[in-house]
């Protein structure tokens, strides 16, 4: 008999009933150090008092009205995102997947309104993850994402990751936009080289096409800047945001320049729940905390400490780990053993990590993890690695 919940997930045999900061408590009372943060979502940890207060205060007044009316919380959050970024305008969604759908629509509508209807092709990169909608899987293009779901949404091309020369050769009169993650998450914590990101921006400018950045996983302070592309000193035309912006409450957004968004007029897109008062109240509280120089400085300091300790971990466990990769508090351990063996051994050592492609274990802790928690987390990963060595 099929389970009541559609069996599309391979779930770990864990039942967490409570969260406190960087800790999750299992139903049997065990306390796990959380280095997954709900896949880079809980940027301020579990049950953060400021987020709880924001949500509770809003819940006692107004939950949902739809976008038929003005929503002050939405307007306030949009203003904060515009002030803190390249963008002129923001559309709120409920997820990164929804943000991808709008980003693709926006790019194609831009050229349609200019009368250049042949410009529909979007160039993406291998290893990408842009959600599981029709546009998201078509952009990613991998067999794992697309098999059995044809016919796929047309108009996407995938190039080798970071291959600027291939991109230059692929751009033609049908190209509408380039889409990429500054740091691939699901693809195995693969940062785009800053020089390559600048070169891609230049290619887009020279061809007059749009650059879409997917910062669903790497944005909102995760790399030590509010948005990862800031390290390269460039800006996109359109950007997808989600995960961390809601701190655990479902919230996403598409940020864009006035020019890139010019085709999206009244009636061209919509959302029943997107930008609802509850979500935006939490999003405002997240921005008030994360989008400050002091907080981002602390993220960079913590990231340096974590990376230093992980380098030592790799050196001490050469049969298990190959190296450390990533940026900020978006780090990956490239494994020599099966990465799921490391994740599962971590559960036994009471530490939560997340698997990724390329045999990588992702470490995506809350951005406010303490120094002592970093030390304890690496000790628990070390214990997991040693248990695998002992079994070999």
C-alpha positions in Angstrom: 0.0 0.0 0.0 1.3 3.4 -0.9 2.1 5.6 2.1 -0.2 8.5 2.9 2.7 10.9 2.1 3.9 10.5 -1.5 7.1 8.5 -1.3 9.4 10.9 -3.3 11.9 11.3 -0.5 14.5 9.0 0.9 14.1 10.1 4.5 16.5 9.5 7.4 15.0 7.6 10.3 14.9 10.7 12.5 12.0 12.6 14.0 13.0 16.0 15.2 10.5 17.6 17.6 12.2 20.8 18.6 14.9 23.2 17.6 17.0 25.5 19.6 19.5 27.7 17.8 22.0 25.3 16.1 20.5 22.3 17.8 17.7 19.9 16.9 16.1 17.5 19.5 15.0 14.1 18.3 11.8 12.5 19.7 14.0 10.2 21.9 15.8 13.2 23.5 19.1 13.1 21.5 20.5 16.5 20.7 21.9 17.0 17.2 24.2 19.8 16.0 22.5 21.1 12.9 25.0 21.9 10.0 22.2 21.7 7.4 19.9 24.5 8.6 17.0 23.0 6.6 19.2 23.1 3.5 20.5 26.7 4.0 17.2 28.0 5.2 17.4 28.6 8.9 20.0 31.4 8.7 19.4 32.5 12.3 18.9 29.0 13.7 15.8 27.3 15.1 13.2 29.3 17.1 15.2 32.5 16.9 13.5 34.9 19.4 13.4 37.8 17.0 11.8 35.7 14.2 9.4 34.1 16.7 8.4 37.6 17.9 7.9 38.9 14.3 5.8 35.9 13.3 3.7 35.9 16.5 3.0 39.6 16.4 1.9 39.4 12.8 -0.1 36.2 13.4 -2.2 38.1 16.0 -3.2 40.7 13.5 -3.4 39.6 9.9 -2.3 36.4 8.0 -3.5 36.6 4.4 -5.3 39.1 2.2 -4.0 38.2 -1.3 -2.2 40.6 -3.7 -5.5 42.3 -4.6 -4.6 44.8 -1.9 -1.7 46.8 -0.5 0.5 44.8 1.9 2.6 47.1 4.0 4.9 44.4 5.2 5.6 43.4 1.6 6.3 47.0 0.6 8.7 47.4 3.6 10.6 44.2 2.7 10.8 45.2 -1.0 12.3 48.5 0.0 14.9 46.8 2.2 16.0 44.5 -0.6 16.1 47.3 -3.2 18.2 49.5 -0.8 20.6 46.6 -0.1 21.1 45.4 -3.7 21.3 46.2 -7.4 17.6 45.9 -7.8 14.9 48.4 -8.6 11.9 46.2 -8.1 10.9 42.9 -6.3 8.3 40.3 -6.8 7.6 37.9 -3.9 7.1 34.2 -4.2 6.9 31.3 -1.8 10.0 29.4 -2.9 13.0 29.3 -5.1 11.2 27.1 -7.6 8.6 29.8 -8.1 11.3 32.4 -8.4 12.9 30.4 -11.2 9.6 30.4 -13.1 9.2 34.1 -12.9 12.9 34.8 -13.8 12.5 32.7 -17.0 9.2 34.4 -17.9 10.6 37.9 -17.2 13.6 37.3 -19.4 11.5 36.1 -22.3 8.9 38.7 -21.9 11.6 41.4 -22.0 12.6 40.5 -25.5 9.0 39.9 -26.7 8.1 43.4 -25.7 11.1 44.7 -27.6 9.9 42.9 -30.8 12.8 40.5 -30.8 10.7 37.4 -30.5 13.5 35.1 -31.7 15.3 35.7 -28.4 14.0 32.9 -26.2 17.0 30.7 -25.6 18.5 30.6 -22.1 22.0 29.3 -21.5 22.6 27.3 -18.3 25.4 25.3 -16.9 25.9 21.6 -16.1 25.5 20.6 -12.5 22.9 23.4 -11.9 19.8 23.1 -9.7 17.1 25.6 -10.3 14.2 23.8 -8.7 11.9 21.1 -9.8 9.3 22.9 -11.9 9.1 22.6 -15.6 11.4 25.5 -16.2 13.7 24.5 -13.4 14.4 21.0 -14.6 14.6 22.1 -18.2 17.3 24.6 -17.2 19.3 22.0 -15.3 18.9 19.5 -18.1 20.4 16.5 -16.3 18.9 13.1 -16.8 18.4 12.7 -13.0 16.1 15.8 -13.1 14.4 15.3 -16.4 13.9 11.6 -17.0 10.3 10.6 -17.5 9.0 14.2 -17.4 9.1 15.0 -21.2 8.3 16.8 -23.3 10.5 19.3 -21.6 10.0 23.1 -21.8 12.1 24.1 -24.8 14.7 26.8 -25.1 17.5 25.8 -22.7 21.1 24.9 -23.4 23.6 23.5 -20.9 27.3 24.2 -21.0 30.2 22.8 -19.0 30.5 24.5 -15.6 32.5 27.7 -15.8 33.4 27.4 -19.4 33.6 31.0 -20.5 34.9 30.1 -24.0 32.0 27.7 -24.6 29.6 30.4 -23.5 31.1 33.0 -25.9 30.7 30.5 -28.7 27.1 29.6 -27.7 25.6 33.1 -27.6 23.8 33.9 -30.8 20.8 36.0 -32.1 18.4 33.7 -30.3 20.0 34.0 -26.8 17.8 35.8 -24.3 19.7 35.2 -21.1 22.3 33.3 -19.1 21.3 31.7 -15.8 23.8 30.4 -13.2 24.4 30.0 -9.5 27.4 31.9 -8.2 28.0 28.9 -6.0 26.3 25.6 -7.0 24.7 24.0 -4.0 23.1 20.7 -5.1 25.8 20.4 -7.7 28.5 19.9 -5.0 29.4 23.3 -3.5 31.2 24.6 -6.6 31.9 28.3 -6.6 32.2 30.1 -9.9 35.6 31.8 -10.1 35.3 35.6 -9.6 37.2 36.2 -12.8 34.9 33.9 -14.7 31.8 35.6 -13.2 33.1 38.9 -14.3 33.9 37.6 -17.8 30.3 36.2 -18.1 28.9 39.6 -17.1 31.1 41.2 -19.8 29.9 38.7 -22.4 26.3 39.4 -21.5 26.9 43.1 -21.8 28.6 42.8 -25.1 25.8 40.7 -26.5 23.1 42.8 -24.9 21.5 39.9 -23.1 20.3 39.4 -19.6 22.2 37.7 -16.7 20.1 35.8 -14.2 21.7 34.8 -11.0 20.2 32.0 -8.9 21.1 32.9 -5.3 18.4 30.8 -3.7 21.0 28.8 -1.7 24.1 31.0 -1.7 22.4 34.3 -1.0 21.2 36.1 2.2 24.6 36.3 3.9 25.6 32.6 3.3 29.0 33.5 1.7 29.8 36.5 3.9 28.3 39.1 1.6 24.5 39.7 1.5 24.6 38.2 -2.0 27.4 36.0 -3.3 27.9 37.9 -6.6 29.1 40.9 -4.6 32.5 39.2 -4.2 33.1 39.4 -7.9 32.1 43.1 -8.1 29.3 42.5 -10.6 25.5 42.7 -10.6 22.9 40.7 -12.4 19.8 41.9 -14.3 17.5 39.4 -12.5 18.2 37.5 -9.3 16.3 34.6 -7.7 16.2 34.5 -3.9 14.5 32.2 -1.4 15.6 29.8 1.5 17.4 32.2 3.9 15.3 35.2 3.2 12.4 33.7 5.3 14.6 32.2 8.0 12.5 29.1 8.0 9.2 30.5 6.8 8.4 29.9 3.2 9.4 33.0 1.2 11.1 33.7 -2.1 11.7 36.7 -4.3 12.8 37.8 -7.7 14.9 41.0 -7.8 15.4 42.9 -11.0 16.5 46.1 -12.6 13.8 48.4 -13.9 15.0 47.6 -17.4 14.9 43.8 -17.1 11.5 43.9 -15.4 10.0 46.3 -18.0 7.9 43.6 -19.7 6.1 42.5 -16.5 3.1 44.8 -16.4 -0.2 44.3 -14.6 -1.7 40.9 -15.2 1.5 39.3 -16.6 2.3 37.3 -13.4 0.7 36.7 -10.0 0.7 34.7 -6.8 -2.1 34.0 -4.2 0.3 33.5 -1.3 3.4 35.3 -2.5 4.4 38.2 -0.2 1.8 37.5 2.4 1.9 39.4 5.7 3.2 36.5 7.8 6.1 35.7 5.4 7.1 39.3 4.9 7.0 40.0 8.7 9.6 37.3 9.1 11.6 38.4 6.0 11.8 41.9 7.4 13.2 40.5 10.7 15.7 38.4 8.8 16.9 41.4 6.8 17.2 43.6 9.9 19.6 41.1 11.4 21.5 39.7 8.5 21.9 42.7 6.2 24.2 44.6 8.6 28.0 45.0 8.2 28.5 43.7 11.8 26.6 40.5 11.1 28.3 39.8 7.8 31.7 40.4 9.4 30.9 37.8 12.0 29.9 35.4 9.2 33.3 35.8 7.6 35.1 35.3 10.9 33.1 32.2 11.7 33.6 30.9 8.1 37.4 31.3 8.5 37.4 29.4 11.8 35.2 26.6 10.4 37.3 26.2 7.2 40.5 26.1 9.2 39.2 23.3 11.4 37.8 21.4 8.4 41.3 21.6 6.7 42.7 19.9 9.8 39.9 17.4 9.7 40.7 16.5 6.2 44.4 16.1 7.0 43.6 13.8 9.9 41.2 11.6 7.9 43.0 11.1 4.5 41.1 7.9 3.8 37.7 9.6 4.1 38.1 13.1 2.8 39.8 14.6 -0.2 39.4 18.4 0.5 37.3 21.4 1.4 35.5 23.6 -1.0 33.1 26.5 -1.0 32.7 30.0 0.3 31.7 31.5 3.6 29.4 29.2 5.6 28.5 27.3 2.4 31.2 24.6 2.6 31.6 21.1 1.2 33.7 18.1 2.1 34.8 16.3 -1.0 34.7 12.6 0.0 36.8 9.6 -0.9 34.2 7.2 0.6 30.5 7.5 -0.4 29.3 10.8 0.9 26.1 9.2 2.2 28.2 7.0 4.4 29.6 10.2 6.0 26.1 11.7 6.4 24.8 8.5 8.0 27.8 8.2 10.3 27.3 11.8 11.2 23.8 10.9 12.4 25.3 8.3 14.7 27.7 11.0 16.0 24.7 13.4 16.5 25.6 15.9 13.7 23.4 16.8 10.7 25.0 17.4 7.3 23.5 17.4 3.8 24.7 15.3 0.7 25.3 16.8 -2.7 26.4 15.8 -6.1 30.1 15.1 -6.9 30.3 13.0 -3.7 30.3 16.1 -1.5 28.9 16.6 2.0 27.4 20.0 2.4 27.9 22.1 5.6 25.3 24.9 5.7 25.1 25.8 9.4 23.0 28.7 10.8 25.0 31.9 10.1 25.0 32.7 13.9 26.7 29.4 14.9 29.0 30.0 17.8 32.8 29.3 18.0 32.2 26.6 20.5 29.5 25.0 18.3 31.9 25.1 15.4 34.5 23.2 17.4 32.0 20.7 18.6 30.6 20.2 15.1 34.0 19.4 13.6 34.7 17.0 16.5 31.5 15.1 15.8 32.3 14.9 12.0 35.8 13.7 13.0 34.2 11.0 15.2 32.0 10.0 12.2 35.0 9.8 9.9 37.0 7.7 12.4 34.1 5.3 12.7 34.1 4.8 8.9 37.9 4.2 9.0 37.5 1.6 11.8 34.9 -0.3 9.7 37.1 -0.3 6.6 
